Amino acid sequence: MTTTRREFIVAGLGSAVGLCAALATSRDARADDKLSESDPAAQAVGYVSVAAKVDKARFPAYQAGQTCNNCSLFQGNPTDAWGGCTLFGTKQVAGGGWCSSYTNM
């Protein structure tokens, strides 16, 4: 059986649409992967999801107003409740959180 050029193109477009849908689904799944305070990587830098809960005795460099969403490592908009962080790969951090790697440069 010989495939026509039209059949080949239609089949290719169908595959491309399926691939795009799969990629969008996997991206959405990663967006829901929120960092837990009990995660070993989070504990290593003292991450808390609410900056007001920072242990000020353990982290004396913490200053009021420092949050993930105004840190230069935050990969989201300053108004986002959750966003990416260069420290934690695909895991999302709370915009109102904090860790000892905070920097605003």
C-alpha positions as CSV (number, residue, x, y, z in Angstrom):
1,M,0.0,0.0,0.0
2,T,1.4,3.4,-1.0
3,T,0.9,6.4,1.3
4,T,0.0,9.7,-0.4
5,R,1.6,12.9,0.6
6,R,-1.7,14.2,1.9
7,E,-2.1,11.1,4.2
8,F,1.5,11.5,5.4
9,I,0.9,15.2,6.3
10,V,-2.4,14.5,8.1
11,A,-0.8,11.7,10.1
12,G,2.1,13.9,11.0
13,L,-0.2,16.7,12.2
14,G,-2.2,14.3,14.3
15,S,1.1,13.2,16.0
16,A,2.2,16.7,16.6
17,V,-1.1,17.6,18.3
18,G,-0.8,14.6,20.6
19,L,2.8,15.5,21.5
20,C,1.8,19.1,22.3
21,A,-1.0,17.9,24.6
22,A,1.3,15.5,26.4
23,L,3.9,18.2,26.9
24,A,1.3,20.6,28.3
25,T,0.0,17.9,30.7
26,S,3.5,17.1,32.0
27,R,4.2,20.9,32.5
28,D,1.0,21.3,34.5
29,A,1.9,18.3,36.6
30,R,5.3,19.8,37.5
31,A,3.6,23.1,38.4
32,D,1.7,21.3,41.2
33,D,4.9,19.9,42.7
34,K,5.2,22.1,45.8
35,L,8.3,22.1,48.0
36,S,7.7,20.7,51.4
37,E,9.4,22.0,54.5
38,S,10.4,18.4,55.3
39,D,12.2,17.9,52.0
40,P,15.9,17.4,52.7
41,A,16.9,20.1,50.3
42,A,14.5,22.5,51.9
43,Q,15.8,21.7,55.4
44,A,19.4,22.2,54.3
45,V,18.7,25.9,53.7
46,G,16.0,26.4,56.4
47,Y,13.1,26.8,53.9
48,V,9.8,27.8,55.4
49,S,6.6,28.4,53.5
50,V,5.7,31.4,55.7
51,A,8.6,33.8,56.3
52,A,7.2,34.8,59.7
53,K,8.0,31.3,60.9
54,V,11.8,31.8,60.3
55,D,13.9,30.7,63.3
56,K,15.6,34.0,63.9
57,A,18.1,32.5,66.4
58,R,19.3,30.0,63.7
59,F,19.1,32.5,60.9
60,P,20.1,36.0,62.3
61,A,20.5,37.3,58.7
62,Y,16.7,37.2,58.2
63,Q,15.1,40.5,58.0
64,A,11.3,41.3,58.0
65,G,10.0,41.7,54.4
66,Q,12.4,39.1,52.9
67,T,10.2,36.6,51.0
68,C,10.7,34.2,48.2
69,N,8.7,36.4,45.8
70,N,11.1,39.3,46.2
71,C,14.3,37.1,46.1
72,S,16.4,37.1,42.9
73,L,16.3,33.3,42.7
74,F,12.4,33.3,42.5
75,Q,11.2,32.3,39.0
76,G,7.8,33.8,38.9
77,N,6.0,37.2,39.2
78,P,6.2,39.0,42.6
79,T,2.5,38.5,43.0
80,D,2.5,34.7,42.4
81,A,1.5,32.6,45.4
82,W,3.9,29.8,44.2
83,G,6.8,29.9,41.7
84,G,10.0,28.2,40.7
85,C,13.3,28.6,42.4
86,T,16.7,28.0,40.9
87,L,17.7,26.0,44.0
88,F,14.9,23.4,43.9
89,G,14.7,22.4,40.3
90,T,11.0,21.7,39.2
91,K,9.6,22.2,42.7
92,Q,7.6,25.3,43.5
93,V,8.2,27.5,46.5
94,A,5.7,29.6,48.3
95,G,5.9,33.3,47.3
96,G,5.6,34.2,51.0
97,G,8.3,31.7,52.0
98,W,12.0,32.2,52.9
99,C,15.3,30.3,53.0
100,S,18.8,31.2,54.0
101,S,19.8,31.5,50.3
102,Y,17.7,34.7,50.1
103,T,19.3,37.3,47.9
104,N,17.9,40.5,46.3
105,M,20.7,41.5,44.0
